[in-house]
C-alpha cells in the first residue's frame, strides 16, 4: 500500500467545532441557540464543548443559518504535524 492509504493506522488530525467561540462573540447563550434551532440543550452542549463524535448535517445547517455564518466558521480541520 502507498503511504497515503487510509488503511494504515495513523493520526489523521482532528475536526474542531468552534461553536463556543461564535456564541461567545455574538453573545448568544446555549439555551437561546436551542430555541433558535429547535433542538435540545444536551446536543448543543456537546457541540459547544467539542465533544461530538458524529455531526448532524441538519443541525450544522440550522446553526450556520441562525448564526449567519459559514460552515468553515463552525468547523476547523487541524492536521497533525508529520
PDB file with SEQRES, HELIX, SHEET and CRYST1 records, atoms N, CA, C and O in Angstrom:
SEQRES   1 A   82  UNK UNK UNK UNK UNK UNK UNK UNK UNK UNK UNK UNK UNK          
SEQRES   2 A   82  UNK UNK UNK UNK UNK UNK UNK UNK UNK UNK UNK UNK UNK          
SEQRES   3 A   82  UNK UNK UNK UNK UNK UNK UNK UNK UNK UNK UNK UNK UNK          
SEQRES   4 A   82  UNK UNK UNK UNK UNK UNK UNK UNK UNK UNK UNK UNK UNK          
SEQRES   5 A   82  UNK UNK UNK UNK UNK UNK UNK UNK UNK UNK UNK UNK UNK          
SEQRES   6 A   82  UNK UNK UNK UNK UNK UNK UNK UNK UNK UNK UNK UNK UNK          
SEQRES   7 A   82  UNK UNK UNK UNK                                              
HELIX    1 AA1 UNK A   19  UNK A   26  1                                   8    
HELIX    2 AA2 UNK A   30  UNK A   37  1                                   8    
HELIX    3 AA3 UNK A   41  UNK A   48  1                                   8    
HELIX    4 AA4 UNK A   57  UNK A   67  1                                  11    
HELIX    5 AA5 UNK A   71  UNK A   74  1                                   4    
SHEET    1 AA1 2 UNK A  14  UNK A  17  0                                        
SHEET    2 AA1 2 UNK A  75  UNK A  78 -1                                        
CRYST1    1.000    1.000    1.000  90.00  90.00  90.00 P 1           1          
ATOM      1  N   UNK A   1       0.835  -1.195   0.000  1.00  0.00           N  
ATOM      2  CA  UNK A   1       0.000   0.000   0.000  1.00  0.00           C  
ATOM      3  C   UNK A   1       0.872   1.247   0.000  1.00  0.00           C  
ATOM      4  O   UNK A   1       1.970   1.270   0.556  1.00  0.00           O  
ATOM      5  N   UNK A   2       0.346   2.278  -0.640  1.00  0.00           N  
ATOM      6  CA  UNK A   2       1.135   3.512  -0.664  1.00  0.00           C  
ATOM      7  C   UNK A   2       1.005   4.248   0.670  1.00  0.00           C  
ATOM      8  O   UNK A   2       0.179   3.886   1.508  1.00  0.00           O  
ATOM      9  N   UNK A   3       1.803   5.253   0.852  1.00  0.00           N  
ATOM     10  CA  UNK A   3       1.888   5.977   2.118  1.00  0.00           C  
ATOM     11  C   UNK A   3       0.629   6.793   2.429  1.00  0.00           C  
ATOM     12  O   UNK A   3       0.429   7.186   3.578  1.00  0.00           O  
ATOM     13  N   UNK A   4      -0.226   7.056   1.426  1.00  0.00           N  
ATOM     14  CA  UNK A   4      -1.428   7.845   1.622  1.00  0.00           C  
ATOM     15  C   UNK A   4      -2.658   6.996   1.902  1.00  0.00           C  
ATOM     16  O   UNK A   4      -3.766   7.528   1.980  1.00  0.00           O  
ATOM     17  N   UNK A   5      -2.492   5.717   2.051  1.00  0.00           N  
ATOM     18  CA  UNK A   5      -3.612   4.818   2.284  1.00  0.00           C  
ATOM     19  C   UNK A   5      -4.247   5.070   3.648  1.00  0.00           C  
ATOM     20  O   UNK A   5      -3.542   5.304   4.630  1.00  0.00           O  
ATOM     21  N   UNK A   6      -5.585   5.022   3.708  1.00  0.00           N  
ATOM     22  CA  UNK A   6      -6.267   5.183   4.993  1.00  0.00           C  
ATOM     23  C   UNK A   6      -6.275   3.883   5.783  1.00  0.00           C  
ATOM     24  O   UNK A   6      -6.706   3.861   6.936  1.00  0.00           O  
ATOM     25  N   UNK A   7      -5.806   2.810   5.180  1.00  0.00           N  
ATOM     26  CA  UNK A   7      -5.782   1.524   5.862  1.00  0.00           C  
ATOM     27  C   UNK A   7      -4.608   1.382   6.823  1.00  0.00           C  
ATOM     28  O   UNK A   7      -4.551   0.438   7.610  1.00  0.00           O  
ATOM     29  N   UNK A   8      -3.684   2.314   6.754  1.00  0.00           N  
ATOM     30  CA  UNK A   8      -2.561   2.333   7.676  1.00  0.00           C  
ATOM     31  C   UNK A   8      -2.978   3.186   8.870  1.00  0.00           C  
ATOM     32  O   UNK A   8      -3.371   4.340   8.700  1.00  0.00           O  
ATOM     33  N   UNK A   9      -2.896   2.627  10.074  1.00  0.00           N  
ATOM     34  CA  UNK A   9      -3.286   3.388  11.253  1.00  0.00           C  
ATOM     35  C   UNK A   9      -2.320   4.536  11.490  1.00  0.00           C  
ATOM     36  O   UNK A   9      -1.103   4.355  11.534  1.00  0.00           O  
ATOM     37  N   UNK A  10      -2.890   5.709  11.640  1.00  0.00           N  
ATOM     38  CA  UNK A  10      -2.095   6.898  11.928  1.00  0.00           C  
ATOM     39  C   UNK A  10      -3.011   7.995  12.425  1.00  0.00           C  
ATOM     40  O   UNK A  10      -4.234   7.857  12.386  1.00  0.00           O  
ATOM     41  N   UNK A  11      -2.442   9.046  12.876  1.00  0.00           N  
ATOM     42  CA  UNK A  11      -3.205  10.193  13.346  1.00  0.00           C  
ATOM     43  C   UNK A  11      -3.544  11.063  12.136  1.00  0.00           C  
ATOM     44  O   UNK A  11      -2.651  11.616  11.495  1.00  0.00           O  
ATOM     45  N   UNK A  12      -4.830  11.180  11.830  1.00  0.00           N  
ATOM     46  CA  UNK A  12      -5.259  11.941  10.651  1.00  0.00           C  
ATOM     47  C   UNK A  12      -5.581  13.390  10.963  1.00  0.00           C  
ATOM     48  O   UNK A  12      -5.972  14.143  10.070  1.00  0.00           O  
ATOM     49  N   UNK A  13      -5.426  13.783  12.185  1.00  0.00           N  
ATOM     50  CA  UNK A  13      -5.766  15.143  12.567  1.00  0.00           C  
ATOM     51  C   UNK A  13      -7.086  15.152  13.318  1.00  0.00           C  
ATOM     52  O   UNK A  13      -7.572  14.108  13.754  1.00  0.00           O  
ATOM     53  N   UNK A  14      -7.661  16.339  13.465  1.00  0.00           N  
ATOM     54  CA  UNK A  14      -8.883  16.479  14.254  1.00  0.00           C  
ATOM     55  C   UNK A  14      -9.751  17.579  13.680  1.00  0.00           C  
ATOM     56  O   UNK A  14      -9.259  18.588  13.174  1.00  0.00           O  
ATOM     57  N   UNK A  15     -11.051  17.362  13.770  1.00  0.00           N  
ATOM     58  CA  UNK A  15     -12.019  18.403  13.422  1.00  0.00           C  
ATOM     59  C   UNK A  15     -12.421  19.092  14.720  1.00  0.00           C  
ATOM     60  O   UNK A  15     -12.907  18.441  15.645  1.00  0.00           O  
ATOM     61  N   UNK A  16     -12.222  20.391  14.792  1.00  0.00           N  
ATOM     62  CA  UNK A  16     -12.631  21.172  15.958  1.00  0.00           C  
ATOM     63  C   UNK A  16     -13.930  21.902  15.646  1.00  0.00           C  
ATOM     64  O   UNK A  16     -14.099  22.461  14.563  1.00  0.00           O  
ATOM     65  N   UNK A  17     -14.831  21.886  16.600  1.00  0.00           N  
ATOM     66  CA  UNK A  17     -16.097  22.616  16.479  1.00  0.00           C  
ATOM     67  C   UNK A  17     -15.928  23.926  17.235  1.00  0.00           C  
ATOM     68  O   UNK A  17     -15.606  23.931  18.423  1.00  0.00           O  
ATOM     69  N   UNK A  18     -16.146  25.021  16.546  1.00  0.00           N  
ATOM     70  CA  UNK A  18     -15.865  26.337  17.117  1.00  0.00           C  
ATOM     71  C   UNK A  18     -17.137  27.066  17.569  1.00  0.00           C  
ATOM     72  O   UNK A  18     -17.190  28.296  17.562  1.00  0.00           O  
ATOM     73  N   UNK A  19     -18.153  26.299  17.960  1.00  0.00           N  
ATOM     74  CA  UNK A  19     -19.426  26.906  18.367  1.00  0.00           C  
ATOM     75  C   UNK A  19     -19.257  27.807  19.581  1.00  0.00           C  
ATOM     76  O   UNK A  19     -19.860  28.879  19.630  1.00  0.00           O  
ATOM     77  N   UNK A  20     -18.457  27.405  20.561  1.00  0.00           N  
ATOM     78  CA  UNK A  20     -18.250  28.217  21.768  1.00  0.00           C  
ATOM     79  C   UNK A  20     -17.757  29.615  21.406  1.00  0.00           C  
ATOM     80  O   UNK A  20     -18.268  30.610  21.919  1.00  0.00           O  
ATOM     81  N   UNK A  21     -16.772  29.686  20.529  1.00  0.00           N  
ATOM     82  CA  UNK A  21     -16.217  30.986  20.139  1.00  0.00           C  
ATOM     83  C   UNK A  21     -17.266  31.852  19.452  1.00  0.00           C  
ATOM     84  O   UNK A  21     -17.343  33.055  19.702  1.00  0.00           O  
ATOM     85  N   UNK A  22     -18.069  31.243  18.590  1.00  0.00           N  
ATOM     86  CA  UNK A  22     -19.089  32.002  17.858  1.00  0.00           C  
ATOM     87  C   UNK A  22     -20.158  32.511  18.814  1.00  0.00           C  
ATOM     88  O   UNK A  22     -20.535  33.682  18.759  1.00  0.00           O  
ATOM     89  N   UNK A  23     -20.649  31.640  19.688  1.00  0.00           N  
ATOM     90  CA  UNK A  23     -21.683  32.063  20.630  1.00  0.00           C  
ATOM     91  C   UNK A  23     -21.166  33.143  21.572  1.00  0.00           C  
ATOM     92  O   UNK A  23     -21.869  34.116  21.844  1.00  0.00           O  
ATOM     93  N   UNK A  24     -19.949  32.982  22.070  1.00  0.00           N  
ATOM     94  CA  UNK A  24     -19.364  33.987  22.957  1.00  0.00           C  
ATOM     95  C   UNK A  24     -19.224  35.335  22.243  1.00  0.00           C  
ATOM     96  O   UNK A  24     -19.526  36.385  22.810  1.00  0.00           O  
ATOM     97  N   UNK A  25     -18.770  35.290  21.011  1.00  0.00           N  
ATOM     98  CA  UNK A  25     -18.571  36.518  20.221  1.00  0.00           C  
ATOM     99  C   UNK A  25     -19.893  37.227  19.953  1.00  0.00           C  
ATOM    100  O   UNK A  25     -19.960  38.456  19.976  1.00  0.00           O  
ATOM    101  N   UNK A  26     -20.956  36.443  19.697  1.00  0.00           N  
ATOM    102  CA  UNK A  26     -22.251  37.025  19.374  1.00  0.00           C  
ATOM    103  C   UNK A  26     -23.115  37.267  20.611  1.00  0.00           C  
ATOM    104  O   UNK A  26     -24.183  37.872  20.515  1.00  0.00           O  
ATOM    105  N   UNK A  27     -22.653  36.793  21.779  1.00  0.00           N  
ATOM    106  CA  UNK A  27     -23.419  36.996  23.000  1.00  0.00           C  
ATOM    107  C   UNK A  27     -24.701  36.180  23.049  1.00  0.00           C  
ATOM    108  O   UNK A  27     -25.705  36.624  23.605  1.00  0.00           O  
ATOM    109  N   UNK A  28     -24.665  34.984  22.465  1.00  0.00           N  
ATOM    110  CA  UNK A  28     -25.837  34.102  22.431  1.00  0.00           C  
ATOM    111  C   UNK A  28     -25.587  32.930  23.368  1.00  0.00           C  
ATOM    112  O   UNK A  28     -24.528  32.304  23.322  1.00  0.00           O  
ATOM    113  N   UNK A  29     -26.560  32.637  24.216  1.00  0.00           N  
ATOM    114  CA  UNK A  29     -26.420  31.515  25.148  1.00  0.00           C  
ATOM    115  C   UNK A  29     -26.770  30.203  24.447  1.00  0.00           C  
ATOM    116  O   UNK A  29     -27.407  30.191  23.394  1.00  0.00           O  
ATOM    117  N   UNK A  30     -26.344  29.120  25.048  1.00  0.00           N  
ATOM    118  CA  UNK A  30     -26.688  27.803  24.519  1.00  0.00           C  
ATOM    119  C   UNK A  30     -28.199  27.585  24.558  1.00  0.00           C  
ATOM    120  O   UNK A  30     -28.769  27.001  23.637  1.00  0.00           O  
ATOM    121  N   UNK A  31     -28.847  28.056  25.627  1.00  0.00           N  
ATOM    122  CA  UNK A  31     -30.304  27.930  25.715  1.00  0.00           C  
ATOM    123  C   UNK A  31     -31.000  28.669  24.575  1.00  0.00           C  
ATOM    124  O   UNK A  31     -31.942  28.154  23.971  1.00  0.00           O  
ATOM    125  N   UNK A  32     -30.531  29.868  24.292  1.00  0.00           N  
ATOM    126  CA  UNK A  32     -31.138  30.648  23.207  1.00  0.00           C  
ATOM    127  C   UNK A  32     -30.930  29.936  21.868  1.00  0.00           C  
ATOM    128  O   UNK A  32     -31.847  29.876  21.049  1.00  0.00           O  
ATOM    129  N   UNK A  33     -29.732  29.399  21.645  1.00  0.00           N  
ATOM    130  CA  UNK A  33     -29.479  28.683  20.399  1.00  0.00           C  
ATOM    131  C   UNK A  33     -30.390  27.465  20.284  1.00  0.00           C  
ATOM    132  O   UNK A  33     -30.900  27.175  19.202  1.00  0.00           O  
ATOM    133  N   UNK A  34     -30.598  26.756  21.380  1.00  0.00           N  
ATOM    134  CA  UNK A  34     -31.517  25.601  21.373  1.00  0.00           C  
ATOM    135  C   UNK A  34     -32.888  26.010  20.869  1.00  0.00           C  
ATOM    136  O   UNK A  34     -33.481  25.323  20.037  1.00  0.00           O  
ATOM    137  N   UNK A  35     -33.388  27.127  21.372  1.00  0.00           N  
ATOM    138  CA  UNK A  35     -34.698  27.621  20.938  1.00  0.00           C  
ATOM    139  C   UNK A  35     -34.681  28.075  19.482  1.00  0.00           C  
ATOM    140  O   UNK A  35     -35.643  27.854  18.746  1.00  0.00           O  
ATOM    141  N   UNK A  36     -33.597  28.704  19.074  1.00  0.00           N  
ATOM    142  CA  UNK A  36     -33.494  29.219  17.708  1.00  0.00           C  
ATOM    143  C   UNK A  36     -33.495  28.100  16.672  1.00  0.00           C  
ATOM    144  O   UNK A  36     -34.043  28.264  15.582  1.00  0.00           O  
ATOM    145  N   UNK A  37     -32.882  26.958  17.005  1.00  0.00           N  
ATOM    146  CA  UNK A  37     -32.791  25.874  16.012  1.00  0.00           C  
ATOM    147  C   UNK A  37     -33.642  24.661  16.374  1.00  0.00           C  
ATOM    148  O   UNK A  37     -33.556  23.619  15.724  1.00  0.00           O  
ATOM    149  N   UNK A  38     -34.462  24.799  17.411  1.00  0.00           N  
ATOM    150  CA  UNK A  38     -35.410  23.749  17.804  1.00  0.00           C  
ATOM    151  C   UNK A  38     -34.727  22.405  18.058  1.00  0.00           C  
ATOM    152  O   UNK A  38     -35.034  21.399  17.418  1.00  0.00           O  
ATOM    153  N   UNK A  39     -33.800  22.419  19.001  1.00  0.00           N  
ATOM    154  CA  UNK A  39     -33.142  21.177  19.408  1.00  0.00           C  
ATOM    155  C   UNK A  39     -32.932  21.201  20.917  1.00  0.00           C  
ATOM    156  O   UNK A  39     -33.252  22.189  21.578  1.00  0.00           O  
ATOM    157  N   UNK A  40     -32.399  20.123  21.454  1.00  0.00           N  
ATOM    158  CA  UNK A  40     -32.250  20.045  22.910  1.00  0.00           C  
ATOM    159  C   UNK A  40     -30.884  20.561  23.380  1.00  0.00           C  
ATOM    160  O   UNK A  40     -29.916  20.624  22.622  1.00  0.00           O  
ATOM    161  N   UNK A  41     -30.857  20.923  24.658  1.00  0.00           N  
ATOM    162  CA  UNK A  41     -29.664  21.517  25.262  1.00  0.00           C  
ATOM    163  C   UNK A  41     -28.487  20.551  25.261  1.00  0.00           C  
ATOM    164  O   UNK A  41     -27.356  20.957  24.994  1.00  0.00           O  
ATOM    165  N   UNK A  42     -28.736  19.279  25.554  1.00  0.00           N  
ATOM    166  CA  UNK A  42     -27.650  18.293  25.622  1.00  0.00           C  
ATOM    167  C   UNK A  42     -26.874  18.233  24.307  1.00  0.00           C  
ATOM    168  O   UNK A  42     -25.645  18.172  24.310  1.00  0.00           O  
ATOM    169  N   UNK A  43     -27.582  18.251  23.202  1.00  0.00           N  
ATOM    170  CA  UNK A  43     -26.926  18.203  21.895  1.00  0.00           C  
ATOM    171  C   UNK A  43     -26.078  19.455  21.667  1.00  0.00           C  
ATOM    172  O   UNK A  43     -24.920  19.358  21.261  1.00  0.00           O  
ATOM    173  N   UNK A  44     -26.650  20.618  21.926  1.00  0.00           N  
ATOM    174  CA  UNK A  44     -25.909  21.875  21.750  1.00  0.00           C  
ATOM    175  C   UNK A  44     -24.708  21.923  22.690  1.00  0.00           C  
ATOM    176  O   UNK A  44     -23.643  22.413  22.314  1.00  0.00           O  
ATOM    177  N   UNK A  45     -24.874  21.423  23.893  1.00  0.00           N  
ATOM    178  CA  UNK A  45     -23.773  21.411  24.855  1.00  0.00           C  
ATOM    179  C   UNK A  45     -22.613  20.554  24.359  1.00  0.00           C  
ATOM    180  O   UNK A  45     -21.452  20.902  24.571  1.00  0.00           O  
ATOM    181  N   UNK A  46     -22.919  19.427  23.695  1.00  0.00           N  
ATOM    182  CA  UNK A  46     -21.842  18.596  23.141  1.00  0.00           C  
ATOM    183  C   UNK A  46     -21.107  19.319  22.012  1.00  0.00           C  
ATOM    184  O   UNK A  46     -19.882  19.243  21.923  1.00  0.00           O  
ATOM    185  N   UNK A  47     -21.844  20.018  21.154  1.00  0.00           N  
ATOM    186  CA  UNK A  47     -21.192  20.813  20.107  1.00  0.00           C  
ATOM    187  C   UNK A  47     -20.367  21.930  20.745  1.00  0.00           C  
ATOM    188  O   UNK A  47     -19.232  22.175  20.337  1.00  0.00           O  
ATOM    189  N   UNK A  48     -20.925  22.594  21.728  1.00  0.00           N  
ATOM    190  CA  UNK A  48     -20.276  23.717  22.409  1.00  0.00           C  
ATOM    191  C   UNK A  48     -18.954  23.293  23.053  1.00  0.00           C  
ATOM    192  O   UNK A  48     -17.966  24.026  23.007  1.00  0.00           O  
ATOM    193  N   UNK A  49     -18.950  22.107  23.648  1.00  0.00           N  
ATOM    194  CA  UNK A  49     -17.752  21.600  24.320  1.00  0.00           C  
ATOM    195  C   UNK A  49     -16.876  20.733  23.431  1.00  0.00           C  
ATOM    196  O   UNK A  49     -15.950  20.079  23.912  1.00  0.00           O  
ATOM    197  N   UNK A  50     -17.165  20.725  22.140  1.00  0.00           N  
ATOM    198  CA  UNK A  50     -16.369  19.987  21.150  1.00  0.00           C  
ATOM    199  C   UNK A  50     -16.296  18.495  21.503  1.00  0.00           C  
ATOM    200  O   UNK A  50     -15.239  17.875  21.386  1.00  0.00           O  
ATOM    201  N   UNK A  51     -17.413  17.935  21.930  1.00  0.00           N  
ATOM    202  CA  UNK A  51     -17.482  16.528  22.345  1.00  0.00           C  
ATOM    203  C   UNK A  51     -18.325  15.682  21.393  1.00  0.00           C  
ATOM    204  O   UNK A  51     -18.735  14.578  21.753  1.00  0.00           O  
ATOM    205  N   UNK A  52     -18.587  16.173  20.202  1.00  0.00           N  
ATOM    206  CA  UNK A  52     -19.399  15.453  19.224  1.00  0.00           C  
ATOM    207  C   UNK A  52     -18.511  14.491  18.454  1.00  0.00           C  
ATOM    208  O   UNK A  52     -17.431  14.865  17.995  1.00  0.00           O  
ATOM    209  N   UNK A  53     -18.968  13.241  18.310  1.00  0.00           N  
ATOM    210  CA  UNK A  53     -18.199  12.277  17.530  1.00  0.00           C  
ATOM    211  C   UNK A  53     -18.779  12.102  16.128  1.00  0.00           C  
ATOM    212  O   UNK A  53     -18.059  11.760  15.190  1.00  0.00           O  
ATOM    213  N   UNK A  54     -20.067  12.335  15.992  1.00  0.00           N  
ATOM    214  CA  UNK A  54     -20.730  12.275  14.675  1.00  0.00           C  
ATOM    215  C   UNK A  54     -21.580  13.526  14.507  1.00  0.00           C  
ATOM    216  O   UNK A  54     -22.496  13.778  15.289  1.00  0.00           O  
ATOM    217  N   UNK A  55     -21.269  14.297  13.491  1.00  0.00           N  
ATOM    218  CA  UNK A  55     -22.006  15.539  13.290  1.00  0.00           C  
ATOM    219  C   UNK A  55     -23.298  15.275  12.523  1.00  0.00           C  
ATOM    220  O   UNK A  55     -23.375  14.378  11.683  1.00  0.00           O  
ATOM    221  N   UNK A  56     -24.290  16.066  12.830  1.00  0.00           N  
ATOM    222  CA  UNK A  56     -25.578  16.031  12.147  1.00  0.00           C  
ATOM    223  C   UNK A  56     -25.597  17.214  11.177  1.00  0.00           C  
ATOM    224  O   UNK A  56     -25.564  18.370  11.601  1.00  0.00           O  
ATOM    225  N   UNK A  57     -25.651  16.925   9.882  1.00  0.00           N  
ATOM    226  CA  UNK A  57     -25.583  17.987   8.878  1.00  0.00           C  
ATOM    227  C   UNK A  57     -26.766  18.940   8.965  1.00  0.00           C  
ATOM    228  O   UNK A  57     -26.623  20.129   8.680  1.00  0.00           O  
ATOM    229  N   UNK A  58     -27.934  18.435   9.355  1.00  0.00           N  
ATOM    230  CA  UNK A  58     -29.099  19.304   9.511  1.00  0.00           C  
ATOM    231  C   UNK A  58     -28.883  20.280  10.664  1.00  0.00           C  
ATOM    232  O   UNK A  58     -29.205  21.462  10.546  1.00  0.00           O  
ATOM    233  N   UNK A  59     -28.346  19.798  11.762  1.00  0.00           N  
ATOM    234  CA  UNK A  59     -28.056  20.676  12.908  1.00  0.00           C  
ATOM    235  C   UNK A  59     -27.018  21.726  12.521  1.00  0.00           C  
ATOM    236  O   UNK A  59     -27.175  22.902  12.848  1.00  0.00           O  
ATOM    237  N   UNK A  60     -25.966  21.311  11.833  1.00  0.00           N  
ATOM    238  CA  UNK A  60     -24.948  22.274  11.385  1.00  0.00           C  
ATOM    239  C   UNK A  60     -25.541  23.318  10.452  1.00  0.00           C  
ATOM    240  O   UNK A  60     -25.203  24.498  10.543  1.00  0.00           O  
ATOM    241  N   UNK A  61     -26.420  22.893   9.560  1.00  0.00           N  
ATOM    242  CA  UNK A  61     -27.073  23.828   8.636  1.00  0.00           C  
ATOM    243  C   UNK A  61     -27.915  24.842   9.392  1.00  0.00           C  
ATOM    244  O   UNK A  61     -27.866  26.039   9.106  1.00  0.00           O  
ATOM    245  N   UNK A  62     -28.685  24.361  10.357  1.00  0.00           N  
ATOM    246  CA  UNK A  62     -29.518  25.270  11.153  1.00  0.00           C  
ATOM    247  C   UNK A  62     -28.653  26.251  11.943  1.00  0.00           C  
ATOM    248  O   UNK A  62     -28.975  27.436  12.025  1.00  0.00           O  
ATOM    249  N   UNK A  63     -27.545  25.756  12.529  1.00  0.00           N  
ATOM    250  CA  UNK A  63     -26.656  26.648  13.274  1.00  0.00           C  
ATOM    251  C   UNK A  63     -26.073  27.719  12.355  1.00  0.00           C  
ATOM    252  O   UNK A  63     -26.079  28.902  12.696  1.00  0.00           O  
ATOM    253  N   UNK A  64     -25.576  27.312  11.207  1.00  0.00           N  
ATOM    254  CA  UNK A  64     -24.990  28.271  10.268  1.00  0.00           C  
ATOM    255  C   UNK A  64     -26.019  29.311   9.837  1.00  0.00           C  
ATOM    256  O   UNK A  64     -25.700  30.493   9.710  1.00  0.00           O  
ATOM    257  N   UNK A  65     -27.257  28.866   9.614  1.00  0.00           N  
ATOM    258  CA  UNK A  65     -28.314  29.779   9.180  1.00  0.00           C  
ATOM    259  C   UNK A  65     -28.634  30.818  10.255  1.00  0.00           C  
ATOM    260  O   UNK A  65     -28.605  32.018   9.984  1.00  0.00           O  
ATOM    261  N   UNK A  66     -28.939  30.361  11.475  1.00  0.00           N  
ATOM    262  CA  UNK A  66     -29.354  31.310  12.515  1.00  0.00           C  
ATOM    263  C   UNK A  66     -28.195  32.155  13.032  1.00  0.00           C  
ATOM    264  O   UNK A  66     -28.405  33.287  13.467  1.00  0.00           O  
ATOM    265  N   UNK A  67     -26.976  31.622  12.992  1.00  0.00           N  
ATOM    266  CA  UNK A  67     -25.813  32.388  13.444  1.00  0.00           C  
ATOM    267  C   UNK A  67     -25.211  33.242  12.334  1.00  0.00           C  
ATOM    268  O   UNK A  67     -24.260  33.992  12.551  1.00  0.00           O  
ATOM    269  N   UNK A  68     -25.791  33.110  11.129  1.00  0.00           N  
ATOM    270  CA  UNK A  68     -25.346  33.875   9.959  1.00  0.00           C  
ATOM    271  C   UNK A  68     -23.838  33.735   9.750  1.00  0.00           C  
ATOM    272  O   UNK A  68     -23.100  34.715   9.649  1.00  0.00           O  
ATOM    273  N   UNK A  69     -23.417  32.469   9.690  1.00  0.00           N  
ATOM    274  CA  UNK A  69     -22.004  32.198   9.466  1.00  0.00           C  
ATOM    275  C   UNK A  69     -21.854  31.081   8.435  1.00  0.00           C  
ATOM    276  O   UNK A  69     -22.835  30.469   8.014  1.00  0.00           O  
ATOM    277  N   UNK A  70     -20.645  30.836   8.051  1.00  0.00           N  
ATOM    278  CA  UNK A  70     -20.338  29.792   7.089  1.00  0.00           C  
ATOM    279  C   UNK A  70     -19.943  28.523   7.843  1.00  0.00           C  
ATOM    280  O   UNK A  70     -19.546  28.583   9.006  1.00  0.00           O  
ATOM    281  N   UNK A  71     -20.052  27.396   7.183  1.00  0.00           N  
ATOM    282  CA  UNK A  71     -19.683  26.123   7.819  1.00  0.00           C  
ATOM    283  C   UNK A  71     -18.215  26.133   8.254  1.00  0.00           C  
ATOM    284  O   UNK A  71     -17.861  25.502   9.250  1.00  0.00           O  
ATOM    285  N   UNK A  72     -17.376  26.832   7.526  1.00  0.00           N  
ATOM    286  CA  UNK A  72     -15.956  26.912   7.906  1.00  0.00           C  
ATOM    287  C   UNK A  72     -15.748  27.763   9.156  1.00  0.00           C  
ATOM    288  O   UNK A  72     -14.687  27.703   9.778  1.00  0.00           O  
ATOM    289  N   UNK A  73     -16.753  28.553   9.525  1.00  0.00           N  
ATOM    290  CA  UNK A  73     -16.682  29.275  10.795  1.00  0.00           C  
ATOM    291  C   UNK A  73     -16.975  28.329  11.959  1.00  0.00           C  
ATOM    292  O   UNK A  73     -16.485  28.533  13.070  1.00  0.00           O  
ATOM    293  N   UNK A  74     -17.772  27.298  11.699  1.00  0.00           N  
ATOM    294  CA  UNK A  74     -18.164  26.338  12.733  1.00  0.00           C  
ATOM    295  C   UNK A  74     -17.181  25.178  12.881  1.00  0.00           C  
ATOM    296  O   UNK A  74     -16.959  24.684  13.987  1.00  0.00           O  
ATOM    297  N   UNK A  75     -16.600  24.750  11.772  1.00  0.00           N  
ATOM    298  CA  UNK A  75     -15.717  23.580  11.781  1.00  0.00           C  
ATOM    299  C   UNK A  75     -14.327  23.956  11.306  1.00  0.00           C  
ATOM    300  O   UNK A  75     -14.160  24.774  10.402  1.00  0.00           O  
ATOM    301  N   UNK A  76     -13.334  23.342  11.932  1.00  0.00           N  
ATOM    302  CA  UNK A  76     -11.943  23.596  11.564  1.00  0.00           C  
ATOM    303  C   UNK A  76     -11.179  22.274  11.583  1.00  0.00           C  
ATOM    304  O   UNK A  76     -11.254  21.522  12.554  1.00  0.00           O  
ATOM    305  N   UNK A  77     -10.452  21.999  10.516  1.00  0.00           N  
ATOM    306  CA  UNK A  77      -9.634  20.791  10.450  1.00  0.00           C  
ATOM    307  C   UNK A  77      -8.209  21.137  10.859  1.00  0.00           C  
ATOM    308  O   UNK A  77      -7.582  22.026  10.283  1.00  0.00           O  
ATOM    309  N   UNK A  78      -7.708  20.422  11.859  1.00  0.00           N  
ATOM    310  CA  UNK A  78      -6.320  20.605  12.304  1.00  0.00           C  
ATOM    311  C   UNK A  78      -5.537  19.355  11.943  1.00  0.00           C  
ATOM    312  O   UNK A  78      -5.761  18.287  12.513  1.00  0.00           O  
ATOM    313  N   UNK A  79      -4.629  19.488  11.003  1.00  0.00           N  
ATOM    314  CA  UNK A  79      -3.763  18.391  10.596  1.00  0.00           C  
ATOM    315  C   UNK A  79      -2.637  18.231  11.613  1.00  0.00           C  
ATOM    316  O   UNK A  79      -2.086  19.217  12.103  1.00  0.00           O  
ATOM    317  N   UNK A  80      -2.304  16.992  11.924  1.00  0.00           N  
ATOM    318  CA  UNK A  80      -1.176  16.785  12.834  1.00  0.00           C  
ATOM    319  C   UNK A  80       0.116  16.966  12.055  1.00  0.00           C  
ATOM    320  O   UNK A  80       0.177  16.687  10.858  1.00  0.00           O  
ATOM    321  N   UNK A  81       1.130  17.426  12.733  1.00  0.00           N  
ATOM    322  CA  UNK A  81       2.414  17.613  12.063  1.00  0.00           C  
ATOM    323  C   UNK A  81       3.060  16.258  11.829  1.00  0.00           C  
ATOM    324  O   UNK A  81       2.921  15.336  12.632  1.00  0.00           O  
ATOM    325  N   UNK A  82       3.763  16.160  10.723  1.00  0.00           N  
ATOM    326  CA  UNK A  82       4.394  14.891  10.342  1.00  0.00           C  
ATOM    327  C   UNK A  82       5.707  14.697  11.023  1.00  0.00           C  
ATOM    328  O   UNK A  82       6.368  13.680  10.812  1.00  0.00           O  
TER     329      UNK A  82                                                      
END                                                                             
